[in-house]
């Protein structure tokens, strides 16, 4: 049917008349694919790649792992940056004599 090692599998499948591809049961089991799972279909250099949503999430998390700071949440950093930017904008508006900036801090917090 095909070849396989721990990181690579090659199997044949036939495209049905309605455009469906049946993923062999052994491969579905190996990948943890259950009925209804979302699959992404990407074409790169005329090659069709199929990736499940959980696999894509894991891959993206691994790609961004080198940028993580231990003990720091990126969401907390983003919120702090946005609040600092809002304070700078409010300060600029107040310096321009625009009083409508006064209550912005309440909206941000």
C-alpha positions as CSV (number, residue, x, y, z in Angstrom):
1,X,0.0,0.0,0.0
2,X,2.8,2.4,0.8
3,X,5.9,3.2,2.8
4,X,6.2,4.7,6.3
5,X,8.6,5.7,9.0
6,X,8.1,7.8,12.1
7,X,8.1,11.2,10.2
8,X,7.0,10.3,6.7
9,X,4.2,8.2,5.2
10,X,3.5,7.5,1.6
11,X,0.1,6.0,0.7
12,X,-2.0,5.9,-2.5
13,X,-5.5,7.1,-2.7
14,X,-7.9,7.4,-5.6
15,X,-9.9,10.5,-6.4
16,X,-13.6,9.6,-6.6
17,X,-15.9,10.8,-9.4
18,X,-17.4,13.4,-7.0
19,X,-13.9,14.8,-6.0
20,X,-13.6,12.9,-2.7
21,X,-10.4,11.4,-1.4
22,X,-10.7,8.6,1.2
23,X,-7.9,8.8,3.8
24,X,-6.9,5.3,4.7
25,X,-8.0,4.2,8.2
26,X,-4.5,3.5,9.4
27,X,-3.4,7.0,8.4
28,X,-6.5,8.6,10.0
29,X,-5.7,6.7,13.2
30,X,-2.0,7.7,13.1
31,X,-2.9,11.4,12.7
32,X,-5.9,11.3,15.2
33,X,-8.3,12.4,12.5
34,X,-11.9,12.1,13.6
35,X,-15.0,12.7,11.4
36,X,-15.8,16.3,11.2
37,X,-12.3,17.6,11.9
38,X,-11.4,20.8,10.0
39,X,-8.7,20.2,7.3
40,X,-6.7,22.8,5.5
41,X,-5.8,22.2,1.9
42,X,-2.7,24.0,0.7
43,X,-1.1,23.8,-2.8
44,X,2.6,24.5,-2.9
45,X,4.5,23.9,-6.2
46,X,1.6,21.8,-7.6
47,X,1.6,19.6,-4.5
48,X,-1.5,19.2,-2.4
49,X,-0.8,19.3,1.4
50,X,-3.5,18.5,3.9
51,X,-3.3,19.6,7.5
52,X,-5.7,19.2,10.3
53,X,-6.6,22.2,12.5
54,X,-5.0,20.7,15.6
55,X,-1.8,20.0,13.6
56,X,-1.8,23.5,12.2
57,X,-2.1,25.0,15.7
58,X,0.7,22.9,17.0
59,X,2.9,23.8,14.1
60,X,2.3,27.5,14.5
61,X,2.9,27.3,18.2
62,X,6.2,25.6,17.5
63,X,7.2,28.3,15.0
64,X,6.6,31.0,17.5
65,X,8.1,29.2,20.5
66,X,11.6,30.8,20.1
67,X,10.0,34.2,20.6
68,X,8.3,33.3,23.9
69,X,9.6,35.0,27.1
70,X,9.4,32.6,30.0
71,X,6.9,33.8,32.6
72,X,5.5,36.6,30.3
73,X,2.2,36.4,28.5
74,X,2.2,38.0,25.0
75,X,-1.4,39.1,25.7
76,X,-0.3,41.0,28.8
77,X,2.5,42.7,26.9
78,X,0.1,43.7,24.1
79,X,-2.5,45.1,26.5
80,X,0.3,47.1,28.3
81,X,1.6,48.4,24.9
82,X,-1.9,49.5,23.8
83,X,-2.6,51.2,27.1
84,X,0.7,53.1,26.9
85,X,-0.1,54.2,23.4
86,X,-3.5,55.4,24.5
87,X,-1.9,57.4,27.3
88,X,0.5,59.0,24.8
89,X,-2.3,59.9,22.4
90,X,-4.4,61.3,25.3
91,X,-1.4,63.4,26.4
92,X,-0.9,64.7,22.8
93,X,-4.6,65.6,22.6
94,X,-4.5,67.4,25.9
95,X,-1.4,69.3,24.8
96,X,-3.3,70.4,21.7
97,X,-6.1,71.7,24.0
98,X,-8.6,69.0,23.1
99,X,-10.5,68.2,26.3
100,X,-12.4,65.3,24.8
101,X,-9.4,63.1,25.6
102,X,-10.1,63.3,29.4
103,X,-12.2,60.1,29.8
104,X,-10.3,57.9,27.4
105,X,-8.4,56.1,30.3
106,X,-11.7,54.8,31.7
107,X,-12.6,53.3,28.3
108,X,-9.2,51.6,28.0
109,X,-9.0,50.1,31.5
